């Protein structure tokens, strides 16, 4: 991966977005709060202007902090975007795992994937923004690996559920391949809904829910077989 001049490759990894910012040791609670405030401000700016049009100056203004404070934590827009994505995806994956871990059978967990993911979109006003930001970073050479890493994490989560459901039914299936189809299919639905209803987030969500039900049945057929739905 070729990094932009002044932005090292290591600085753009999801792990680095957490590790590199702030003081290396003894980060204060005030510093942590400032960092979170900057991340929230960046998410709002990316939502309003889009990733390409957003500038660090816009994020500084939205944060209400000094330029020095913002640059103390994040030295570039790319590093900030990575932090926004990493923080939000970490929260989402934790929430989905927590929901699914409460369900015993693999088949029931498989059936719970779509409702759990839709709940994220329904309960988080920035969900569509984060999706668009993920796609934007996937198109940038210096952040492409970050977007790929986040997508692989979702594939791993789904693959584990698919593997358990198939094992319970005695079905031999390539869980990773199925999970790639599942995650890719849902991302495609989000893209389509966002394009069709770019000016109406509520309509986009309703379109996602409706199409998601069809997608869900296709997943059941793929994993469990049409006679086992």
Protein Blocks (a to p, Z undefined) as FASTA:
>chain_A
ZZdehiafklmgmklmmmmgojfbhpafklmmmmmmmmmmmmmmmmmnojmlpcfklmmm
mnopafklmmmmpgcfklmmmmmmmmmmmmmmmmmmmmmmmpmblklmmmmmmmmmmmmm
mmmmklmmmmmmmmmmmmpmklmmmmmmmmmmmmmmmmmmmmmmmmmnopacdfklmmmm
mmmmmmmmmmmmmmmmmmlmklmmmmmmmmmmmmmmmmmmmmnopklZZ
